[in-house]
Amino acid sequence: MHIEQIYTGCLAQGAYYITSKGEAAIIDPIREIKPYLERAERDGVRIKYIFETHFHADFVSGHVDLAKATGAKIIYGPNANPSFDAHIAFDGEEFKLGDVVFKVLHTPGHTMESTCYLLKNEDGIDNAIFTGDTLFIGDVGRPDLAQKAASMTQEQLAATLYHSLRTKVMTLADDVLVYPAHGAGSACGKNMSKETVSTIGHQKQNNYALRANMTEAEFVKEVTDGLLPPPAYFPLNVALNKHGYENIDVVMQRGMRALTPKEFEIAANETGAVMLDTRNAQKFSEGFIPNSINIGLDGQFAPWVGALIPDLKQNILLITDPGKEEETLTRLSRVGYDQVLGYLKDGFVSWLNSGKEIDTIKRISPEEFANVYKNENPLVIDVRKPGEFAAEHVDGAKSIPLDYINEDLAQFPKDQKFYIHCAGGYRSMIAASILKSRGWDNFVEVLGGFAQISKTDVPKTDYVCPSTLRKA
C-alpha cells in the first residue's frame, strides 16, 4: 500500500493518490488530470476509483475528465445527486482496492453529502481517514456554505457536524492518520494549521472543535463565530462540480492564443475582457497596461481571482511573464475561469516597445511612510483581513479588506490623499490596481506592507493573539 498527498499550494488543497496491488484511487483530484495519468502509467497501476468527499466550493475537481480518461468510477457519499454518472455510496459501504479497503463514513455538516473515507490496511486495521472538509488540522469545515442547498441554517448544519465528528471520527483509534482536503490559507475553514497531516489522537488533544467535554451548544457557537462571508465564486464552483464542465484541453487550447499588442487592444475593446496582469507587484507598479488588474502568480492567485472577479463567464485577457502563460491558464481553470481569450505575446515588454500608453503605481518605502506619518497625519487604509487588522495595526488606520473591495469602493475617498498597505505588498498591489482601473489616482502604496511598517517607529496598536480574539 502506498499513500501520497499531492498538495497544491495556491489552493491550499490536498488530493490523494493511493495504490495497492496494481490498482489506484484518487481522492479529491484537482482539475488538470495529466499528472495523475502520468503517475499511474509510471507506476503501472490502473485508476479504479475517484473518491469525492463532497461537492467542492473552492476549486473545480478533475473527477469528470479523469473518469472519462480512465473508466474509473466516481464515488460520492449519501445525499449527493450529480448530473453525471457516479456511484452514490451508502454509509458503511466498502470498496476494495488491491489488498486494502475504503469504508464510507457519512459525515454531514459541512455539506449534507460530506463523506470521509476510512482506509483499512492489508490486515484490516484502520490506517488513515481522508476527511475532506469535515475535519482539518486544527479546525473543522465551515457550516455556512450549504445552507441554501440543505434548507438549513448554519447553526443546524453545525449541530449536524458536531454529531458526525463525535459518532464517526472521534471514535477511531488515536493512531489513525488524518488526511484533510485543505490546509492554512483556504477559505473553507478559519483556524487551519500549516500542517497537512495529523492523527486522530493529536487532533482530539489540540483541535478546539474536538474537545472531549464540548457540548453541542458550545461547538455551534465556536464554529460559527467569526465566519467571514465566503468568496463569491464558491457556489459557482459547486455547480460546476455537481453538473460538469468543459474539457480542460479545450479550455487550454482557447486560452493559448498569442496576441500582438494591436490584437490584444482590439480584443479588449471588442469583448470587454478583464485584462489580468499576473506579474509580481514590483514589476506591475513600474509599468502596466491602463485599466489592467494585477493578481500575481507568486501568491494565492486562483482564490483571489475567484474572490474579485465574480463572474466565471467573464472574458479574460492575460499579461504574464513570458513562459508563464500555460501555468496561468491552468491555475485559472482550477477555479472555473475558462473564458481566457488569449495572452499578450512576449509579455508586457511588447506593449512597452509598441509605444502604447502605460500607467504606474506610486510606492514608497516603509521608512518614507514613517516620515509621512510623523509629519502629515495621513489617512491610512489597511486591506488585510479583519482578523489581521484586529490583532495589530497602524494606529488610526482604517480597515477595508481586499476581499470586499468591489462592494466597498465608496469607502475610498477621491478628494483626499491616502496610503494603502497589506501584510507584505501582494494584496495592496491588487487593491491599487483595482482602484486605478476605477478612477482613483490619489493614493500611495507602501512597499513591504505591515511586516515592514512594524519595524519602523510608526505607532501601532497593542498586539492581540488571533486565537484570543477567536475565543473572545
Secondary structure as UniProt FT lines:
FT   STRAND          2..8
FT   HELIX           9..11
FT   STRAND          13..20
FT   TURN            21..22
FT   STRAND          23..27
FT   HELIX           34..43
FT   STRAND          46..51
FT   HELIX           63..70
FT   STRAND          73..76
FT   TURN            78..79
FT   STRAND          87..88
FT   TURN            91..92
FT   STRAND          94..97
FT   TURN            98..99
FT   STRAND          100..106
FT   TURN            108..109
FT   TURN            112..113
FT   STRAND          115..120
FT   TURN            122..123
FT   STRAND          126..132
FT   TURN            133..134
FT   STRAND          135..136
FT   TURN            137..138
FT   STRAND          139..140
FT   TURN            145..146
FT   HELIX           147..150
FT   HELIX           154..164
FT   HELIX           165..169
FT   TURN            170..171
FT   TURN            174..175
FT   STRAND          177..180
FT   TURN            184..185
FT   TURN            187..188
FT   STRAND          198..199
FT   HELIX           200..206
FT   HELIX           208..210
FT   TURN            212..213
FT   HELIX           216..224
FT   TURN            225..226
FT   TURN            232..233
FT   HELIX           234..243
FT   HELIX           248..255
FT   STRAND          258..259
FT   HELIX           261..271
FT   STRAND          274..277
FT   HELIX           281..286
FT   TURN            290..291
FT   STRAND          293..294
FT   TURN            297..298
FT   HELIX           301..308
FT   TURN            312..313
FT   STRAND          316..319
FT   TURN            322..323
FT   HELIX           325..333
FT   TURN            334..336
FT   STRAND          340..344
FT   TURN            345..346
FT   HELIX           348..353
FT   TURN            354..355
FT   STRAND          363..364
FT   HELIX           366..376
FT   STRAND          379..382
FT   HELIX           386..391
FT   TURN            395..396
FT   STRAND          398..399
FT   HELIX           402..404
FT   TURN            405..407
FT   HELIX           409..411
FT   STRAND          418..421
FT   HELIX           426..437
FT   TURN            438..439
FT   STRAND          443..446
FT   TURN            447..448
FT   HELIX           449..453
FT   TURN            454..455
FT   HELIX           466..471
//
